[in-house]
Amino acid sequence: MVDKLRVGVLGATGLVGQVFVSFLADHPWFELVYLGASPRSAGKKYKEVMKGSPPLPIPEHVLDMEVRRVEEVPKDVEILFSALPSDLALSYELEFVKMGYTVISNASPLRLEKDIPLINPEVNLDHLELIKLQKKERRWKGVIVKNPNCTTAILTLTLKPILDEFGIKRVFVTTMQGISGAGYPGVAALDIVDNIIPYIRNEEYKVENETLKILGRLADDGIHVANIKVSATCTRVPVLHGHLESIHVETIKEVDVEEVIRVFEEFKGPPQELNLPSAPKKPIVVRKEINRPQPRLDRLTERGMSVVVGRVREDHALSRGVKYIALGHNLIRGAAGIAVLIAEALLKLEYI
Ligand SMILES: NC(=O)c1ccc[n+]([C@@H]2O[C@H](COP(=O)([O-])OP(=O)(O)OC[C@H]3O[C@@H](n4cnc5c(N)ncnc54)[C@H](OP(=O)(O)O)[C@@H]3O)[C@@H](O)[C@H]2O)c1
């Protein structure tokens, strides 16, 4: 058997970190050898310092692993998955890239930089070619790749087949985002129970701008962003996990609802073609029932790696277009799950 690649998780005790651990603990290509967190958790067993309740089961053999400080990453770890808070991520992640590690990060800093791949694997895996530009311009010993903001990951996965088939002029999206999207301990119960908060700091900017980069075209000098207008309104709702999005898309060509359903159902990307271990069989699952998707019923579809779409209808208020509801698990499809998929692609495509 070929040796597994040694990997570690920064921010392993948090909500995204726990999904990383769940995906990596028994991974066919990776061996999880390092769990990093703050000095508060360092030196303790993983099971003693995990925050909240894990969104996916954590295999028994990891529960007794010792959590270590971020400064104690072993030298022979090859990939570091980062689930550090945004305000700490930049300095730590850059330090690790300069030391020669491959870093795959969930945190927002650097996502929009021209030589940093921002990857949603089914949508724009070809943007990994930016690694060559990054190596040339920065001369870091390692490499850094970012995955998108959770809301953007869900949105762009559903926009990609529409863009390819019909072209897109404008997108209007209103989100209803689960509490775990804010990390642990997140929003105070007294603020969110029996309530909706119609504002999430920086979220609309991220959705509007990351979408254009992800749907953009790779060129020699970086990504030429997509010529689409995106308008986002983001809200926090009293749901534990899962972001629901109400999406209206104005297309360039005429659209037909049945055709849109067909392109959703038939959609596959490079992770499916490459048969990557964490790739869902169907990245987009269409529910025909009038009252689906629902967070509690649908967020764990294909282990949380699929986006579930429903209520696909014509949008009569647009010159031509459709509207639909999309749901994705923010911690899995919107975070750790796609970071693991990116790592699998890096290995399969021999970037590392
Ligand atoms: N939640 C989501 O749906 C989501 C989606 C996409 C992207 N993201 C991004 O992913 C990252 C992690 O999010 P999360 O929701 O998992 O956050 P979280 O639950 O708050 O977890 C934060 C993690 O960072 C560690 N940490 C905190 N301070 C530290 C320090 N001084 N040194 C080292 N480690 C430290 C924590 O360790 P301790 O337990 O020891 O404090 C914990 O493991 C953030 O950048 C977030 O924006 C989150």
The ligand as an ORCA input file, in Angstrom:
! r2SCAN-3c Opt
* xyz 0 1
  N     -18.874     27.969     10.813
  C     -19.022     27.944      9.502
  O     -20.101     27.560      8.962
  C     -17.892     28.358      8.608
  C     -18.039     28.185      7.238
  C     -17.014     28.551      6.380
  C     -15.872     29.113      6.896
  N     -15.734     29.286      8.247
  C     -14.477     29.858      8.756
  O     -13.750     28.771      9.335
  C     -13.001     29.221     10.454
  C     -13.400     28.402     11.691
  O     -14.781     28.588     11.961
  P     -15.541     27.803     13.143
  O     -16.960     28.083     12.928
  O     -15.084     26.412     13.227
  O     -15.012     28.596     14.432
  P     -14.971     28.107     15.982
  O     -16.024     27.084     16.224
  O     -15.033     29.361     16.764
  O     -13.532     27.431     16.155
  C     -12.349     28.201     16.208
  C     -11.133     27.322     16.358
  O      -9.960     28.153     16.404
  C      -9.215     27.869     17.585
  N      -8.575     29.072     18.134
  C      -9.181     30.141     18.711
  N      -8.243     31.005     19.177
  C      -7.038     30.456     18.908
  C      -5.689     30.823     19.149
  N      -5.388     31.965     19.790
  N      -4.687     30.017     18.730
  C      -4.974     28.850     18.098
  N      -6.229     28.416     17.848
  C      -7.242     29.224     18.244
  C     -10.237     27.335     18.573
  O      -9.548     26.590     19.564
  P     -10.069     26.513     21.109
  O     -11.184     25.515     21.099
  O      -8.865     26.035     21.841
  O     -10.527     27.868     21.498
  C     -11.108     26.487     17.653
  O     -10.472     25.252     17.403
  C     -13.292     30.722     10.586
  O     -12.288     31.445      9.896
  C     -14.632     30.880      9.871
  O     -14.844     32.161      9.371
  C     -16.720     28.909      9.106
*
